[in-house]
Amino acid sequence: MIRGAVLEDLDRLVDLESRVFGDQAWSRQELRFELSALSRIYLVWEDQDAILGYGGYWSGERDAELMTIGVLPEARHRGIAGSLLARIITGADRKGLQRMNLKVRVDNPAAIDLYEKFGFSQTGLCKGYYQPEDVDAWAMTRPLSSVGPGPVGFVSNKLSEGQERIIDHE
Ligand SMILES: CC(C)(COP(=O)(O)OP(=O)(O)OC[C@H]1O[C@@H](n2cnc3c(N)ncnc32)[C@H](O)[C@@H]1OP(=O)(O)O)[C@@H](O)C(=O)NCCC(=O)NCCS
C-alpha cells in the first residue's frame, strides 16, 4: 500500500536509507527535515508493518524536484519504485506544477532506466555534482499536465492483487 510518509516513520526510514544508500544515506536530521518541511511530499510503500520503499519531491511554484526514491534490495524488481513514481508524478500534476526535474548519478543505469520509462529526458550534465566521490549527474526533466504518470498498466502488471491498494496522500 502506498501512503503519505509521516514523522512517525522516521526510525524505519533511517534504517531503509542506510540499507539502500549505504554511506551516502541521509542522516537522521536530514530525513527529519525532509519529512517535516511543508514544501516536501514523501510517500512510502508499506507491506504490513514494513516499509519497503519510499520517495518524495520538493514542490516549488511551478516546478517539482524529485528528491529521492529507493527500494530495499530484497523488494526490487516488483514494480515498487514505478508505483511510487507514478503516484509522485500524479500528485505533482494535481498541484498544478508544470515540470518535474531531477538529478541522477551517471553511473546508476537502473535509476536512469526507471526515469526514462516515466518520460524523463536528459537536459544536461552536472560535472562533479556528487561529492566527495566527484561523480557527474544527469539533469533530467519531464513535463507535467499533458502526459500521463507512466506506462499504462504498470502497477497491475507488476504487483500481486493484494498489493494494488493505493490510497491518495492528498
Ligand atoms: C532504482 C530503484 C529505485 C528501482 O526500484 P525497483 O522497485 O526495483 O524498480 P521497479 O521494479 O519499479 O522497476 C521499474 C523500472 O525501473 C528500471 N529498472 C529497475 N531496476 C533496474 C535494473 N537493475 N536495471 C535496469 N533497469 C532497472 C526498469 O526500467 C524497470 O522497468 P522494467 O521492470 O519494466 O524493466 C532501486 O534499484 C533502488 O532503490 N536503487 C538504489 C537507490 C537508487 O539508486 N535510487 C535512485 C536514485 S535517488
The ligand as a MOL file (V3000), in Angstrom:
LIG
                    3D

  0  0  0     0  0            999 V3000
M  V30 BEGIN CTAB
M  V30 COUNTS 48 50 0 0 0
M  V30 BEGIN ATOM
M  V30 1 C 16.3380 2.2700 -8.8950 0
M  V30 2 C 15.3730 1.5600 -7.9200 0
M  V30 3 C 14.6410 2.6300 -7.1240 0
M  V30 4 C 14.3720 0.7280 -8.7420 0
M  V30 5 O 13.4490 0.1380 -7.8180 0
M  V30 6 P 12.5190 -1.1270 -8.2200 0
M  V30 7 O 11.3790 -1.1640 -7.2750 0
M  V30 8 O 13.3650 -2.3380 -8.3090 0
M  V30 9 O 12.0570 -0.7010 -9.6760 0
M  V30 10 P 10.7810 -1.2850 -10.4560 0
M  V30 11 O 10.6450 -2.7510 -10.1800 0
M  V30 12 O 9.6210 -0.4190 -10.1730 0
M  V30 13 O 11.2620 -1.1150 -11.9510 0
M  V30 14 C 10.7660 -0.0750 -12.7610 0
M  V30 15 C 11.7190 0.1440 -13.9220 0
M  V30 16 O 12.9590 0.6590 -13.4350 0
M  V30 17 C 14.0160 0.1650 -14.2860 0
M  V30 18 N 14.9060 -0.7000 -13.5030 0
M  V30 19 C 14.7290 -1.0880 -12.2180 0
M  V30 20 N 15.7810 -1.8410 -11.8240 0
M  V30 21 C 16.6210 -1.9150 -12.8810 0
M  V30 22 C 17.9060 -2.5200 -13.0920 0
M  V30 23 N 18.5170 -3.2310 -12.1220 0
M  V30 24 N 18.4960 -2.3570 -14.2970 0
M  V30 25 C 17.9070 -1.6390 -15.2800 0
M  V30 26 N 16.6970 -1.0540 -15.1420 0
M  V30 27 C 16.0730 -1.1780 -13.9550 0
M  V30 28 C 13.3450 -0.6140 -15.3820 0
M  V30 29 O 13.0100 0.2930 -16.4190 0
M  V30 30 C 12.0940 -1.0980 -14.6880 0
M  V30 31 O 11.0800 -1.4500 -15.5760 0
M  V30 32 P 11.0030 -2.9820 -16.1330 0
M  V30 33 O 10.9860 -3.8710 -14.9260 0
M  V30 34 O 9.7550 -2.9940 -16.9130 0
M  V30 35 O 12.2510 -3.1730 -16.9500 0
M  V30 36 C 16.1290 0.5900 -6.9730 0
M  V30 37 O 17.0030 -0.2060 -7.7390 0
M  V30 38 C 16.9150 1.2870 -5.8700 0
M  V30 39 O 16.3810 1.5730 -4.8000 0
M  V30 40 N 18.2120 1.5460 -6.1270 0
M  V30 41 C 19.0710 2.1920 -5.1080 0
M  V30 42 C 18.6550 3.6130 -4.8400 0
M  V30 43 C 18.7020 4.4740 -6.0770 0
M  V30 44 O 19.6230 4.3770 -6.8930 0
M  V30 45 N 17.7010 5.3570 -6.2070 0
M  V30 46 C 17.5910 6.2630 -7.3520 0
M  V30 47 C 18.4020 7.4730 -7.2180 0
M  V30 48 S 17.9090 8.5040 -5.8640 0
M  V30 END ATOM
M  V30 BEGIN BOND
M  V30 1 1 1 2
M  V30 2 1 2 3
M  V30 3 1 2 4
M  V30 4 1 2 36
M  V30 5 1 4 5
M  V30 6 1 5 6
M  V30 7 2 6 7
M  V30 8 1 6 8
M  V30 9 1 6 9
M  V30 10 1 9 10
M  V30 11 2 10 11
M  V30 12 1 10 12
M  V30 13 1 10 13
M  V30 14 1 13 14
M  V30 15 1 14 15
M  V30 16 1 15 16
M  V30 17 1 15 30
M  V30 18 1 16 17
M  V30 19 1 17 18
M  V30 20 1 17 28
M  V30 21 1 18 19
M  V30 22 1 18 27
M  V30 23 2 19 20
M  V30 24 1 20 21
M  V30 25 1 21 22
M  V30 26 2 21 27
M  V30 27 1 22 23
M  V30 28 2 22 24
M  V30 29 1 24 25
M  V30 30 2 25 26
M  V30 31 1 26 27
M  V30 32 1 28 29
M  V30 33 1 28 30
M  V30 34 1 30 31
M  V30 35 1 31 32
M  V30 36 2 32 33
M  V30 37 1 32 34
M  V30 38 1 32 35
M  V30 39 1 36 37
M  V30 40 1 36 38
M  V30 41 2 38 39
M  V30 42 1 38 40
M  V30 43 1 40 41
M  V30 44 1 41 42
M  V30 45 1 42 43
M  V30 46 2 43 44
M  V30 47 1 43 45
M  V30 48 1 45 46
M  V30 49 1 46 47
M  V30 50 1 47 48
M  V30 END BOND
M  V30 END CTAB
M  END
